[in-house]
Amino acid sequence: MTITGIISAIVVGLIIGALGRMVVPGKQHLSIWLTLLLGIVAAFVGGWIASLFTTFWIFVLVVQIVVAAALVYLADGLYARRS
């Protein structure tokens, strides 16, 4: 992966994190920074999972959003339980 690929994954990850948070119903207790960090992780993981099947960009985007929503849901459950 080149440096441009990493930078674009970070930028896309920020957007994916926000979309993942909007997909999860209810009020989340996560900070915006944690949501954005989860979005960056979801962009990398979701891109890797989607690349196992196809490189069609809409499919990759949907998989990234689903992974981000799952991460936000799990992290919110852990974060809310701790508070």
Order of alpha helices (4+ residues) and beta strands (2+ residues): alpha-alpha-alpha
